[in-house]
Amino acid sequence: MRELHAVDAVGRVFRGARAVAEIGRRLGPGWRVLGAVTAYPPVRWVADLVYRWVAKNRHRLGPSDGACAINDR
């Protein structure tokens, strides 16, 4: 519930900023380059920091319809 998980066709699991980068690599040419660049340090370190900040503050950044609420059920 704390970070995005993405699973590719062969079963590899990517989490957090790495998941966003992997999804980007599969979206198209412009996103593919950004996703690939995000995989390398120090860009990856910055992406991890940004991802953690966005994840922690997502309820303030998006619509207030509860889409990003964490349910403890």
N, CA, C and O atoms as a printed pandas DataFrame, in Angstrom:
     atom_number atom_name residue_name chain_id  residue_number  x_coord  y_coord  z_coord
0              1         N          MET        A               1    0.809   -1.199    0.000
1              2        CA          MET        A               1    0.000    0.000    0.000
2              3         C          MET        A               1    0.859    1.272    0.000
3              4         O          MET        A               1    0.342    2.372   -0.200
4              5         N          ARG        A               2    2.162    1.119    0.224
5              6        CA          ARG        A               2    3.006    2.307    0.294
6              7         C          ARG        A               2    3.619    2.696   -1.034
7              8         O          ARG        A               2    4.004    3.850   -1.222
8              9         N          GLU        A               3    3.717    1.742   -1.969
9             10        CA          GLU        A               3    4.321    2.077   -3.251
10            11         C          GLU        A               3    3.727    1.229   -4.364
11            12         O          GLU        A               3    3.180    0.150   -4.137
12            13         N          LEU        A               4    3.854    1.751   -5.562
13            14        CA          LEU        A               4    3.378    1.065   -6.747
14            15         C          LEU        A               4    4.208   -0.178   -7.005
15            16         O          LEU        A               4    5.430   -0.150   -6.859
16            17         N          HIS        A               5    3.555   -1.269   -7.388
17            18        CA          HIS        A               5    4.233   -2.491   -7.812
18            19         C          HIS        A               5    3.841   -2.764   -9.253
19            20         O          HIS        A               5    2.664   -2.667   -9.599
20            21         N          ALA        A               6    4.791   -3.098  -10.089
21            22        CA          ALA        A               6    4.533   -3.468  -11.484
22            23         C          ALA        A               6    5.199   -4.811  -11.744
23            24         O          ALA        A               6    6.336   -5.042  -11.334
24            25         N          VAL        A               7    4.482   -5.693  -12.429
25            26        CA          VAL        A               7    5.002   -7.022  -12.750
26            27         C          VAL        A               7    5.069   -7.136  -14.260
27            28         O          VAL        A               7    4.072   -6.887  -14.938
28            29         N          ASP        A               8    6.233   -7.510  -14.808
29            30        CA          ASP        A               8    6.361   -7.633  -16.254
30            31         C          ASP        A               8    5.928   -9.020  -16.729
31            32         O          ASP        A               8    5.504   -9.857  -15.933
32            33         N          ALA        A               9    6.040   -9.244  -18.009
33            34        CA          ALA        A               9    5.550  -10.478  -18.628
34            35         C          ALA        A               9    6.272  -11.734  -18.148
35            36         O          ALA        A               9    5.716  -12.830  -18.227
36            37         N          VAL        A              10    7.494  -11.592  -17.657
37            38        CA          VAL        A              10    8.237  -12.764  -17.177
38            39         C          VAL        A              10    8.189  -12.901  -15.655
39            40         O          VAL        A              10    8.847  -13.769  -15.082
40            41         N          GLY        A              11    7.405  -12.038  -15.006
41            42        CA          GLY        A              11    7.210  -12.153  -13.574
42            43         C          GLY        A              11    8.115  -11.319  -12.690
43            44         O          GLY        A              11    8.053  -11.433  -11.465
44            45         N          ARG        A              12    8.961  -10.477  -13.287
45            46        CA          ARG        A              12    9.807   -9.602  -12.466
46            47         C          ARG        A              12    8.944   -8.521  -11.826
47            48         O          ARG        A              12    8.057   -7.961  -12.471
48            49         N          VAL        A              13    9.204   -8.233  -10.569
49            50        CA          VAL        A              13    8.439   -7.229   -9.836
50            51         C          VAL        A              13    9.299   -5.983   -9.650
51            52         O          VAL        A              13   10.445   -6.059   -9.207
52            53         N          PHE        A              14    8.723   -4.840   -9.995
53            54        CA          PHE        A              14    9.394   -3.548   -9.828
54            55         C          PHE        A              14    8.551   -2.730   -8.862
55            56         O          PHE        A              14    7.321   -2.774   -8.908
56            57         N          ARG        A              15    9.221   -1.978   -7.981
57            58        CA          ARG        A              15    8.515   -1.209   -6.972
58            59         C          ARG        A              15    8.933    0.247   -7.006
59            60         O          ARG        A              15   10.054    0.581   -7.387
60            61         N          GLY        A              16    8.013    1.108   -6.600
61            62        CA          GLY        A              16    8.310    2.525   -6.441
62            63         C          GLY        A              16    8.706    3.215   -7.734
63            64         O          GLY        A              16    8.088    3.014   -8.779
64            65         N          ALA        A              17    9.755    4.040   -7.645
65            66        CA          ALA        A              17   10.219    4.796   -8.804
66            67         C          ALA        A              17   10.652    3.872   -9.935
67            68         O          ALA        A              17   10.479    4.201  -11.109
68            69         N          ARG        A              18   11.211    2.725   -9.589
69            70        CA          ARG        A              18   11.627    1.751  -10.615
70            71         C          ARG        A              18   10.407    1.221  -11.375
71            72         O          ARG        A              18   10.488    0.991  -12.581
72            73         N          ALA        A              19    9.280    1.026  -10.687
73            74        CA          ALA        A              19    8.048    0.590  -11.359
74            75         C          ALA        A              19    7.566    1.661  -12.335
75            76         O          ALA        A              19    7.151    1.352  -13.452
76            77         N          VAL        A              20    7.623    2.910  -11.910
77            78        CA          VAL        A              20    7.215    4.011  -12.795
78            79         C          VAL        A              20    8.121    4.052  -14.023
79            80         O          VAL        A              20    7.641    4.236  -15.142
80            81         N          ALA        A              21    9.425    3.881  -13.822
81            82        CA          ALA        A              21   10.372    3.881  -14.944
82            83         C          ALA        A              21   10.091    2.723  -15.897
83            84         O          ALA        A              21   10.122    2.912  -17.113
84            85         N          GLU        A              22    9.823    1.546  -15.379
85            86        CA          GLU        A              22    9.539    0.382  -16.237
86            87         C          GLU        A              22    8.246    0.569  -17.024
87            88         O          GLU        A              22    8.175    0.208  -18.199
88            89         N          ILE        A              23    7.238    1.125  -16.389
89            90        CA          ILE        A              23    5.987    1.408  -17.108
90            91         C          ILE        A              23    6.260    2.422  -18.200
91            92         O          ILE        A              23    5.777    2.268  -19.322
92            93         N          GLY        A              24    7.028    3.457  -17.889
93            94        CA          GLY        A              24    7.378    4.474  -18.880
94            95         C          GLY        A              24    8.102    3.892  -20.077
95            96         O          GLY        A              24    7.852    4.292  -21.214
96            97         N          ARG        A              25    8.995    2.954  -19.827
97            98        CA          ARG        A              25    9.749    2.340  -20.925
98            99         C          ARG        A              25    8.832    1.630  -21.914
99           100         O          ARG        A              25    9.206    1.424  -23.068
100          101         N          ARG        A              26    7.650    1.259  -21.475
101          102        CA          ARG        A              26    6.721    0.511  -22.338
102          103         C          ARG        A              26    5.641    1.401  -22.967
103          104         O          ARG        A              26    4.825    0.905  -23.743
104          105         N          LEU        A              27    5.618    2.691  -22.653
105          106        CA          LEU        A              27    4.565    3.578  -23.150
106          107         C          LEU        A              27    4.816    4.135  -24.545
107          108         O          LEU        A              27    3.860    4.392  -25.277
108          109         N          GLY        A              28    6.037    4.322  -24.922
109          110        CA          GLY        A              28    6.313    4.888  -26.230
110          111         C          GLY        A              28    7.676    5.548  -26.253
111          112         O          GLY        A              28    8.378    5.576  -25.242
112          113         N          PRO        A              29    8.050    6.081  -27.408
113          114        CA          PRO        A              29    9.410    6.594  -27.607
114          115         C          PRO        A              29    9.883    7.609  -26.573
115          116         O          PRO        A              29   10.938    7.410  -25.971
116          117         N          GLY        A              30    9.151    8.673  -26.350
117          118        CA          GLY        A              30    9.586    9.692  -25.395
118          119         C          GLY        A              30    9.661    9.160  -23.980
119          120         O          GLY        A              30   10.620    9.433  -23.258
120          121         N          TRP        A              31    8.665    8.412  -23.586
121          122        CA          TRP        A              31    8.631    7.829  -22.252
122          123         C          TRP        A              31    9.694    6.745  -22.100
123          124         O          TRP        A              31   10.250    6.564  -21.017
124          125         N          ARG        A              32    9.972    6.031  -23.181
125          126        CA          ARG        A              32   10.976    4.964  -23.149
126          127         C          ARG        A              32   12.345    5.524  -22.769
127          128         O          ARG        A              32   13.067    4.927  -21.970
128          129         N          VAL        A              33   12.697    6.666  -23.342
129          130        CA          VAL        A              33   13.988    7.301  -23.036
130          131         C          VAL        A              33   14.020    7.747  -21.581
131          132         O          VAL        A              33   15.002    7.510  -20.878
132          133         N          LEU        A              34   12.944    8.395  -21.124
133          134        CA          LEU        A              34   12.894    8.856  -19.734
134          135         C          LEU        A              34   12.966    7.670  -18.767
135          136         O          LEU        A              34   13.666    7.732  -17.757
136          137         N          GLY        A              35   12.248    6.602  -19.077
137          138        CA          GLY        A              35   12.286    5.407  -18.233
138          139         C          GLY        A              35   13.670    4.793  -18.175
139          140         O          GLY        A              35   14.115    4.357  -17.114
140          141         N          ALA        A              36   14.356    4.755  -19.313
141          142        CA          ALA        A              36   15.704    4.182  -19.358
142          143         C          ALA        A              36   16.700    5.041  -18.579
143          144         O          ALA        A              36   17.539    4.514  -17.849
144          145         N          VAL        A              37   16.609    6.352  -18.732
145          146        CA          VAL        A              37   17.525    7.260  -18.030
146          147         C          VAL        A              37   17.304    7.170  -16.519
147          148         O          VAL        A              37   18.258    7.248  -15.745
148          149         N          THR        A              38   16.060    7.006  -16.105
149          150        CA          THR        A              38   15.729    6.940  -14.678
150          151         C          THR        A              38   16.339    5.720  -14.004
151          152         O          THR        A              38   16.461    5.699  -12.779
152          153         N          ALA        A              39   16.721    4.717  -14.760
153          154        CA          ALA        A              39   17.275    3.484  -14.185
154          155         C          ALA        A              39   18.724    3.634  -13.726
155          156         O          ALA        A              39   19.232    2.759  -13.024
156          157         N          TYR        A              40   19.399    4.713  -14.100
157          158        CA          TYR        A              40   20.826    4.854  -13.797
158          159         C          TYR        A              40   21.088    5.861  -12.686
159          160         O          TYR        A              40   20.475    6.928  -12.639
160          161         N          PRO        A              41   22.029    5.500  -11.773
161          162        CA          PRO        A              41   22.430    6.464  -10.744
162          163         C          PRO        A              41   23.154    7.629  -11.413
163          164         O          PRO        A              41   23.790    7.391  -12.439
164          165         N          PRO        A              42   23.114    8.826  -10.938
165          166        CA          PRO        A              42   22.389    9.308   -9.763
166          167         C          PRO        A              42   20.930    9.676  -10.047
167          168         O          PRO        A              42   20.202   10.055   -9.130
168          169         N          VAL        A              43   20.498    9.569  -11.297
169          170        CA          VAL        A              43   19.104    9.893  -11.628
170          171         C          VAL        A              43   18.158    9.003  -10.824
171          172         O          VAL        A              43   17.131    9.474  -10.335
172          173         N          ARG        A              44   18.495    7.733  -10.687
173          174        CA          ARG        A              44   17.653    6.800   -9.935
174          175         C          ARG        A              44   17.507    7.243   -8.490
175          176         O          ARG        A              44   16.420    7.139   -7.920
176          177         N          TRP        A              45   18.586    7.738   -7.885
177          178        CA          TRP        A              45   18.524    8.174   -6.491
178          179         C          TRP        A              45   17.578    9.356   -6.337
179          180         O          TRP        A              45   16.787    9.415   -5.396
180          181         N          VAL        A              46   17.669   10.296   -7.273
181          182        CA          VAL        A              46   16.772   11.458   -7.238
182          183         C          VAL        A              46   15.332   11.004   -7.481
183          184         O          VAL        A              46   14.413   11.470   -6.807
184          185         N          ALA        A              47   15.133   10.102   -8.437
185          186        CA          ALA        A              47   13.790    9.586   -8.717
186          187         C          ALA        A              47   13.206    8.896   -7.484
187          188         O          ALA        A              47   12.017    9.042   -7.201
188          189         N          ASP        A              48   14.022    8.153   -6.756
189          190        CA          ASP        A              48   13.557    7.501   -5.528
190          191         C          ASP        A              48   13.106    8.527   -4.492
191          192         O          ASP        A              48   12.071    8.351   -3.850
192          193         N          LEU        A              49   13.877    9.589   -4.332
193          194        CA          LEU        A              49   13.512   10.642   -3.378
194          195         C          LEU        A              49   12.210   11.330   -3.783
195          196         O          LEU        A              49   11.331   11.557   -2.952
196          197         N          VAL        A              50   12.101   11.655   -5.066
197          198        CA          VAL        A              50   10.885   12.304   -5.563
198          199         C          VAL        A              50    9.694   11.375   -5.412
199          200         O          VAL        A              50    8.621   11.809   -4.994
200          201         N          TYR        A              51    9.868   10.102   -5.746
201          202        CA          TYR        A              51    8.782    9.141   -5.626
202          203         C          TYR        A              51    8.294    9.051   -4.175
203          204         O          TYR        A              51    7.091    9.088   -3.918
204          205         N          ARG        A              52    9.222    8.933   -3.241
205          206        CA          ARG        A              52    8.830    8.827   -1.830
206          207         C          ARG        A              52    8.073   10.065   -1.366
207          208         O          ARG        A              52    7.101    9.961   -0.618
208          209         N          TRP        A              53    8.523   11.245   -1.813
209          210        CA          TRP        A              53    7.840   12.478   -1.429
210          211         C          TRP        A              53    6.430   12.512   -2.013
211          212         O          TRP        A              53    5.475   12.834   -1.306
212          213         N          VAL        A              54    6.293   12.183   -3.294
213          214        CA          VAL        A              54    4.971   12.178   -3.937
214          215         C          VAL        A              54    4.063   11.149   -3.268
215          216         O          VAL        A              54    2.898   11.438   -2.995
216          217         N          ALA        A              55    4.585    9.951   -3.001
217          218        CA          ALA        A              55    3.777    8.909   -2.364
218          219         C          ALA        A              55    3.304    9.356   -0.985
219          220         O          ALA        A              55    2.154    9.114   -0.617
220          221         N          LYS        A              56    4.163    9.994   -0.236
221          222        CA          LYS        A              56    3.799   10.450    1.105
222          223         C          LYS        A              56    2.770   11.575    1.061
223          224         O          LYS        A              56    1.953   11.701    1.973
224          225         N          ASN        A              57    2.802   12.387    0.019
225          226        CA          ASN        A              57    1.929   13.559   -0.078
226          227         C          ASN        A              57    0.843   13.423   -1.145
227          228         O          ASN        A              57    0.225   14.419   -1.522
228          229         N          ARG        A              58    0.601   12.209   -1.635
229          230        CA          ARG        A              58   -0.333   12.027   -2.745
230          231         C          ARG        A              58   -1.740   12.511   -2.428
231          232         O          ARG        A              58   -2.452   12.961   -3.326
232          233         N          HIS        A              59   -2.149   12.427   -1.179
233          234        CA          HIS        A              59   -3.482   12.876   -0.810
234          235         C          HIS        A              59   -3.626   14.393   -0.937
235          236         O          HIS        A              59   -4.740   14.897   -1.079
236          237         N          ARG        A              60   -2.532   15.109   -0.889
237          238        CA          ARG        A              60   -2.554   16.572   -1.058
238          239         C          ARG        A              60   -2.434   16.982   -2.519
239          240         O          ARG        A              60   -2.862   18.076   -2.889
240          241         N          LEU        A              61   -1.861   16.123   -3.351
241          242        CA          LEU        A              61   -1.540   16.484   -4.730
242          243         C          LEU        A              61   -2.646   16.178   -5.736
243          244         O          LEU        A              61   -2.743   16.837   -6.771
244          245         N          GLY        A              62   -3.471   15.193   -5.441
245          246        CA          GLY        A              62   -4.469   14.751   -6.405
246          247         C          GLY        A              62   -5.873   15.157   -6.022
247          248         O          GLY        A              62   -6.077   15.930   -5.086
248          249         N          PRO        A              63   -6.846   14.629   -6.755
249          250        CA          PRO        A              63   -8.247   14.921   -6.454
250          251         C          PRO        A              63   -8.608   14.393   -5.066
251          252         O          PRO        A              63   -8.001   13.439   -4.580
252          253         N          SER        A              64   -9.583   15.010   -4.446
253          254        CA          SER        A              64   -9.959   14.612   -3.088
254          255         C          SER        A              64  -11.114   13.615   -3.077
255          256         O          SER        A              64  -11.957   13.653   -2.181
256          257         N          ASP        A              65  -11.157   12.729   -4.061
257          258        CA          ASP        A              65  -12.251   11.750   -4.146
258          259         C          ASP        A              65  -11.920   10.445   -3.428
259          260         O          ASP        A              65  -12.693    9.491   -3.509
260          261         N          GLY        A              66  -10.782   10.382   -2.722
261          262        CA          GLY        A              66  -10.417    9.195   -1.970
262          263         C          GLY        A              66   -9.686    8.154   -2.796
263          264         O          GLY        A              66   -9.421    7.064   -2.290
264          265         N          ALA        A              67   -9.348    8.442   -4.047
265          266        CA          ALA        A              67   -8.694    7.466   -4.923
266          267         C          ALA        A              67   -7.342    7.016   -4.383
267          268         O          ALA        A              67   -6.917    5.890   -4.641
268          269         N          CYS        A              68   -6.672    7.875   -3.645
269          270        CA          CYS        A              68   -5.355    7.529   -3.105
270          271         C          CYS        A              68   -5.403    7.187   -1.622
271          272         O          CYS        A              68   -4.361    7.093   -0.973
272          273         N          ALA        A              69   -6.586    7.002   -1.089
273          274        CA          ALA        A              69   -6.708    6.663    0.325
274          275         C          ALA        A              69   -6.170    5.270    0.585
275          276         O          ALA        A              69   -6.267    4.390   -0.270
276          277         N          ILE        A              70   -5.611    5.073    1.750
277          278        CA          ILE        A              70   -5.119    3.752    2.143
278          279         C          ILE        A              70   -6.179    3.121    3.032
279          280         O          ILE        A              70   -6.530    3.659    4.082
280          281         N          ASN        A              71   -6.672    2.002    2.608
281          282        CA          ASN        A              71   -7.680    1.269    3.391
282          283         C          ASN        A              71   -6.992    0.185    4.195
283          284         O          ASN        A              71   -6.131   -0.527    3.679
284          285         N          ASP        A              72   -7.365    0.060    5.441
285          286        CA          ASP        A              72   -6.773   -0.954    6.320
286          287         C          ASP        A              72   -7.677   -2.176    6.465
287          288         O          ASP        A              72   -7.662   -2.829    7.508
288          289         N          ARG        A              73   -8.436   -2.484    5.473
289          290        CA          ARG        A              73   -9.332   -3.647    5.542
290          291         C          ARG        A              73   -8.604   -4.912    5.268
291          292         O          ARG        A              73   -9.205   -5.986    5.285
